[in-house]
Amino acid sequence: MYDISDLLRELLDRYSNTSQLDGEFRRMLRDDSTLEDEYKEWCDEHGYKPSTGFRDYINEIVESQDSFWDSYHEFGNNI
């Protein structure tokens, strides 16, 4: 059983927010029918379309990270 959210975060860590991430995830889906079935179920549970769900989720993570750093700097914290 796959944890799709964790898998997508791992791919984001490995490939950053690039087309390589998209290609790798699509390749994984093609090569593993169990992963594909669980991904479709994950999309249904989270309100995503299977065609764009992983990309929508990745974009949400990236926006959340950006928002965190924007708030951090807004309150005078600089690294």
QUIZIBEL-V757969 format. One record per pair of residues at least 24 apart in sequence whose ideal C-beta (glycine too) atoms are under 6 Angstrom apart, sorted by the first residue. I is the first residue (numbers start at 1). J is the second residue. If there is no record, write none. Layout:
BEGIN
[[I,J] [I,J]]
END
This chain:
BEGIN
[[2,35] [2,38] [4,39] [4,42] [8,54] [8,57] [12,58] [17,62] [25,54]]
END
